[in-house]
Each structure stands twice: as C-alpha cells, then as structure tokens.
Amino acid sequence: MRINWGKGIVIAIILFIGFILYFVISMSTDEKFSHDLVTEKYYEKELKYQERIDASKNAQDLGEKVAIEKTADGLVIRFPKIFKEKTVKGKVFLYRPSNKQLDFEISFSKTNNYLLVPDQSLLGGRWNISIEIEYQKKSYLFTEEILYE
C-alpha cells in the first residue's frame, strides 16, 4: 500500500487528535492533578473584598505590624501595642495552599498582647496567615506568608 500526501495528512491529524485525547483523559483522571478552589464561596468573598481592602489600609495606617515568630512551643503572633484593651476581638486564619484539610481558624478575645498557635497544629511548609482584628468599631487586616519549618 502506498502512502500519498492525502493519506499522510489524515494519519498525522488522527495521531495528533489521539495524543490530545490521551493527554486530556490522563490529566482529568490522575489524582496528582486534582486541585481545589481556594475557597468554596468565592463569589461571596468577592462581594466583601472592598471591606478587606479598607481593613488592610487601616492596618497599614497604624505604622506597626503584627510580629510573627517561631518558638519551641509553636508560632507566636504579637499584636501591635495600640491594641492594649480587652475589647479587641478577631480571628486568625491559617491557610495551607497545598492541602485544604490543614486550614484552620482561631477566634480570640485578646487578654494578652500575643497569641500562641501550638506547634502540633502546624506542619512544615508554606502558610498564608490572615489576621482580622475588630477594635473600637474599626476593622484591621494583617496578612503574611510564612515558611514554617
């Protein structure tokens, strides 16, 4: 059987389509390519995004940042000195980009000038920390990305 130009082009197109189909099927069924959304309710979070921008600006206007340091007991989060009163409420959200089962949130009503996140709660790797503080009817948002080892 002799292969001419027409048959060669048809064979090349069929091989190319076969490769693309193999690639699509293997990518959609393989577990290592399975990725979750950052958040399940992304549309609701998008609607409240301006509030987050305002809270971040309030935090920048303070001039003093939240200090995050690793100790033997875990991760110590030290709040700015302006938050001395006991009327400070907020939450710390620790987001693990590689595994959403490791994400967790800690609510607090501040009595000390720091918050301790126990070492057992954190695995080594990258963490995105988001600290939301409500103080005198004003919101503050501090975000930080750390590499916990």
C-alpha positions in Angstrom: 0.0 0.0 0.0 1.4 3.3 -1.0 1.0 6.4 1.2 0.5 9.7 -0.6 0.2 13.2 0.7 -3.5 13.0 1.5 -3.2 9.8 3.5 -0.2 11.1 5.3 -2.0 14.3 6.4 -5.0 12.3 7.6 -2.8 9.9 9.6 -0.9 12.9 11.2 -4.2 14.5 12.1 -5.6 11.3 13.6 -2.3 10.8 15.6 -2.5 14.3 16.9 -6.1 14.0 17.9 -5.3 10.8 19.7 -2.4 12.4 21.6 -4.6 15.3 22.7 -7.4 12.9 23.8 -4.9 10.8 25.8 -3.5 13.9 27.4 -6.9 15.3 28.4 -8.1 12.0 29.8 -5.0 11.3 31.7 -5.0 14.9 33.2 -8.6 14.7 34.3 -8.4 11.3 35.9 -5.0 11.5 37.6 -5.2 12.4 41.4 -1.9 14.4 41.4 -3.5 17.0 39.0 -6.6 17.4 41.2 -6.7 20.9 42.7 -9.3 22.5 44.9 -10.6 26.0 44.8 -9.0 28.4 47.3 -12.4 28.9 48.8 -15.8 27.3 48.2 -17.7 30.6 48.5 -15.5 32.7 46.3 -18.4 34.8 44.9 -19.5 35.9 48.4 -15.9 36.7 49.3 -15.5 38.8 46.2 -18.5 40.9 47.2 -16.8 41.7 50.5 -13.4 42.4 49.0 -13.7 46.2 49.4 -14.1 45.7 53.2 -10.8 43.7 53.2 -9.1 46.4 51.2 -10.3 49.0 53.8 -9.2 46.8 56.7 -5.7 46.4 55.1 -5.4 50.1 54.7 -6.4 50.7 58.3 -3.7 48.2 59.3 -1.1 50.0 57.2 -2.1 53.3 58.7 -1.2 52.0 62.2 2.5 52.0 61.3 3.2 48.9 63.4 2.8 45.4 62.0 1.9 42.1 63.6 5.1 40.2 64.5 5.1 36.5 63.8 7.9 34.4 65.2 8.6 30.7 65.6 9.3 29.4 69.1 9.7 25.9 70.6 6.0 25.9 71.6 4.7 27.0 68.2 4.0 30.2 66.3 3.7 33.3 68.4 1.7 36.2 67.0 2.4 39.5 68.7 -0.1 42.3 68.2 0.7 46.0 67.8 0.9 47.9 71.1 -2.1 50.1 70.2 -4.4 47.0 70.9 -4.0 47.1 74.7 -7.6 47.0 75.8 -9.6 43.8 76.4 -12.2 44.9 73.8 -10.1 43.5 70.9 -11.8 40.6 69.1 -10.7 38.9 66.0 -9.7 35.7 64.2 -6.5 34.2 62.8 -7.0 32.1 59.6 -4.1 29.8 58.6 -4.4 28.7 55.0 -2.3 25.9 53.6 -2.2 26.3 49.8 -1.1 22.7 49.2 -3.8 21.0 51.3 -7.1 22.5 52.3 -7.6 19.8 55.1 -4.9 21.6 57.1 -6.6 25.0 57.0 -7.9 26.2 60.3 -9.2 29.3 62.1 -8.7 30.6 65.7 -11.0 33.1 67.2 -9.8 35.3 70.0 -10.7 38.0 72.5 -7.4 39.4 73.4 -6.3 39.4 77.0 -2.5 39.2 76.3 -0.5 41.0 73.7 0.2 37.8 71.8 -1.5 34.6 70.6 0.2 31.2 70.5 -0.6 28.7 67.7 0.6 25.3 69.0 3.3 23.5 67.2 1.1 20.4 66.8 -1.3 22.3 64.6 1.3 23.3 62.0 3.2 21.2 59.6 6.3 22.3 57.9 5.8 24.3 54.7 4.2 27.4 53.3 1.3 29.0 55.3 -0.7 32.1 54.5 -1.8 33.9 57.7 -4.7 36.3 57.7 -5.4 38.2 61.0 -8.6 40.1 61.2 -9.0 42.4 64.3 -12.0 44.4 65.4 -11.1 47.3 67.7 -13.3 50.3 68.6 -15.7 49.5 65.7 -12.9 49.6 63.2 -11.5 46.6 61.2 -7.9 45.8 60.7 -6.5 43.1 58.4 -2.9 41.8 58.5 -1.7 39.2 56.0 1.5 37.4 55.9 3.1 34.5 54.1 5.5 32.3 56.1 7.6 29.2 55.6 7.2 27.1 58.7 9.9 24.7 59.5 
